[in-house]
Amino acid sequence: MTTAEKTIIAKNETGPDPVEVQRRVAVLKRFRELLRQQRDRFAQYLEVLDKQKNVIENGSADELIAHVELEEKIVTDIFSIQKVIDPLEDMYRTLLPPRDPVSAPGSLSLMEDKELPGLKSALEELKAEAVVRSERNRELLANRMETLRFEMKSLRANPYALRRSVYSAETASLVDIRG
């Protein structure tokens, strides 16, 4: 049990009813759990982006497609979790008891839970890193595609590829059928 949860329960003796306290603690726990899940998803996303970088540089198209599909799945999970986090965070803020340092010196609000600021800052760092790595992969992929286009053009311009076979001689266009 965190300090914020203990403070909420301790306030129960003089303040809100037990149901309200349990609701606040439940929201805090769920919010913390979702932030951890989001952090873990971003960590997975960063791993996929690193592997994808290697595939772009050295791999085949099939491997790249597999990594892109995995990336899409993780991004979908991230957005799904975020859709739950946003309203929960609003609920979390509305359930906070107002902190009045004059009437309740030394009391903690839910927002002062020791773990939440660390989770939120770690999540923001992971988001920023994911944006950087995703942009790097996008640039690498664009460069790789340009290289492949150039190679395809050079293959088309190959003078040996345009040369006709000696066996592809012209055929007669008029045939004498009179016999």
C-alpha positions as CSV (number, residue, x, y, z in Angstrom):
1,M,0.0,0.0,0.0
2,T,1.4,3.4,-1.0
3,T,1.7,6.5,1.1
4,A,-1.2,8.1,-0.7
5,E,-3.5,5.1,-0.1
6,K,-2.6,5.1,3.6
7,T,-3.3,8.8,3.8
8,I,-6.7,8.3,2.2
9,I,-7.5,5.5,4.6
10,A,-6.3,7.6,7.5
11,K,-8.5,10.5,6.4
12,N,-11.4,8.1,6.6
13,E,-11.5,8.5,10.3
14,T,-12.2,12.2,10.0
15,G,-13.5,12.7,6.5
16,P,-15.2,10.8,3.7
17,D,-17.1,7.6,4.1
18,P,-15.4,4.2,3.5
19,V,-17.1,3.7,0.2
20,E,-15.7,6.9,-1.2
21,V,-12.2,6.0,0.2
22,Q,-12.4,2.6,-1.5
23,R,-13.5,4.2,-4.8
24,R,-10.5,6.6,-4.6
25,V,-8.1,3.8,-3.9
26,A,-9.5,1.6,-6.7
27,V,-9.2,4.5,-9.2
28,L,-5.6,5.1,-8.1
29,K,-4.7,1.4,-8.4
30,R,-6.4,1.1,-11.8
31,F,-4.8,4.3,-13.1
32,R,-1.4,3.1,-11.9
33,E,-1.9,-0.3,-13.5
34,L,-2.9,1.2,-16.9
35,L,0.1,3.5,-16.8
36,R,2.4,0.5,-16.3
37,Q,0.7,-1.4,-19.2
38,Q,1.1,1.6,-21.4
39,R,4.8,1.9,-20.4
40,D,5.3,-1.8,-21.2
41,R,3.6,-1.5,-24.6
42,F,5.9,1.4,-25.5
43,A,8.9,-0.7,-24.4
44,Q,7.7,-3.4,-26.8
45,Y,7.1,-0.9,-29.5
46,L,10.7,0.4,-29.2
47,E,12.0,-3.2,-29.5
48,V,10.0,-3.7,-32.6
49,L,11.3,-0.5,-34.1
50,D,14.9,-1.5,-33.4
51,K,14.3,-4.9,-35.1
52,Q,12.5,-3.2,-37.9
53,K,15.5,-1.0,-38.5
54,N,17.7,-4.0,-39.0
55,V,15.1,-5.6,-41.3
56,I,14.9,-2.4,-43.4
57,E,18.7,-2.3,-43.8
58,N,19.3,-6.0,-44.4
59,G,16.1,-8.0,-44.6
60,S,13.5,-9.1,-47.1
61,A,10.1,-7.6,-47.9
62,D,8.4,-10.5,-46.1
63,E,10.2,-9.8,-42.9
64,L,9.4,-6.1,-43.2
65,I,5.7,-6.9,-43.7
66,A,5.7,-9.1,-40.6
67,H,7.3,-6.3,-38.5
68,V,4.9,-3.7,-39.8
69,E,2.0,-5.9,-38.9
70,L,3.4,-6.4,-35.4
71,E,4.0,-2.6,-35.1
72,E,0.4,-1.9,-36.1
73,K,-0.9,-4.3,-33.5
74,I,1.2,-2.7,-30.7
75,V,0.2,0.8,-31.8
76,T,-3.5,-0.3,-31.7
77,D,-2.9,-1.6,-28.2
78,I,-1.3,1.7,-27.2
79,F,-4.3,3.7,-28.5
80,S,-6.7,1.3,-26.8
81,I,-5.1,1.7,-23.4
82,Q,-4.8,5.5,-23.9
83,K,-8.6,5.6,-24.6
84,V,-9.1,4.1,-21.1
85,I,-6.4,6.2,-19.4
86,D,-7.7,9.6,-20.4
87,P,-11.2,9.3,-18.8
88,L,-9.7,7.5,-15.8
89,E,-7.2,10.3,-15.3
90,D,-10.1,12.8,-15.4
91,M,-12.0,10.7,-12.9
92,Y,-8.9,10.4,-10.8
93,R,-8.5,14.2,-10.7
94,T,-12.2,14.7,-9.8
95,L,-12.0,12.2,-6.9
96,L,-9.0,13.9,-5.4
97,P,-9.7,15.5,-2.1
98,P,-8.8,19.2,-2.3
99,R,-5.5,19.7,-0.5
100,D,-5.6,22.6,1.9
101,P,-2.1,23.0,3.5
102,V,-3.6,25.2,6.3
103,S,-6.3,22.8,7.5
104,A,-4.5,19.6,6.7
105,P,-0.7,20.1,7.0
106,G,1.3,17.2,5.9
107,S,-1.6,15.4,4.2
108,L,-1.1,13.9,0.8
109,S,-3.4,14.0,-2.1
110,L,-3.7,11.1,-4.5
111,M,-1.7,13.1,-7.1
112,E,1.3,12.9,-4.7
113,D,1.5,9.2,-4.9
114,K,5.2,8.5,-5.2
115,E,5.0,6.1,-8.1
116,L,2.7,8.1,-10.5
117,P,5.1,10.9,-11.4
118,G,7.8,8.4,-12.2
119,L,5.4,6.3,-14.3
120,K,4.2,9.4,-16.2
121,S,7.7,10.7,-16.8
122,A,8.9,7.3,-18.0
123,L,5.9,7.1,-20.3
124,E,6.6,10.5,-21.8
125,E,10.3,9.6,-22.3
126,L,9.3,6.3,-24.1
127,K,6.8,8.2,-26.2
128,A,9.4,10.7,-27.3
129,E,11.9,7.9,-28.0
130,A,9.3,6.0,-30.0
131,V,8.7,9.1,-32.2
132,V,12.4,9.5,-32.8
133,R,12.9,5.8,-33.7
134,S,9.8,5.7,-35.9
135,E,11.0,8.8,-37.8
136,R,14.4,7.2,-38.2
137,N,12.8,4.0,-39.6
138,R,10.6,6.0,-42.0
139,E,13.7,7.8,-43.4
140,L,15.6,4.5,-43.7
141,L,12.7,3.0,-45.5
142,A,12.4,6.0,-47.9
143,N,16.1,5.7,-48.7
144,R,15.8,2.0,-49.2
145,M,12.9,2.4,-51.6
146,E,14.8,5.1,-53.5
147,T,17.7,2.7,-53.9
148,L,15.5,-0.1,-55.1
149,R,13.8,2.3,-57.6
150,F,17.2,3.3,-58.9
151,E,18.3,-0.3,-59.3
152,M,15.1,-1.1,-61.2
153,K,15.7,1.8,-63.6
154,S,19.2,0.7,-64.2
155,L,18.0,-2.8,-65.0
156,R,15.6,-1.4,-67.5
157,A,18.3,0.7,-69.1
158,N,20.6,-2.3,-69.5
159,P,21.7,-2.4,-73.2
160,Y,21.9,-6.2,-73.0
161,A,18.4,-6.5,-71.8
162,L,17.1,-4.6,-74.8
163,R,19.0,-6.7,-77.4
164,R,16.9,-9.2,-79.3
165,S,17.8,-12.8,-79.6
166,V,19.3,-14.1,-82.8
167,Y,16.4,-16.5,-82.9
168,S,13.8,-13.8,-82.9
169,A,14.3,-12.9,-86.5
170,E,11.6,-11.2,-88.4
171,T,8.9,-13.4,-89.8
172,A,7.3,-13.1,-93.2
173,S,4.4,-10.7,-93.4
174,L,3.1,-12.0,-96.7
175,V,2.7,-15.6,-97.5
176,D,2.2,-17.0,-101.0
177,I,-0.6,-19.5,-100.8
178,R,-1.0,-20.1,-104.5
179,G,1.4,-23.0,-104.5
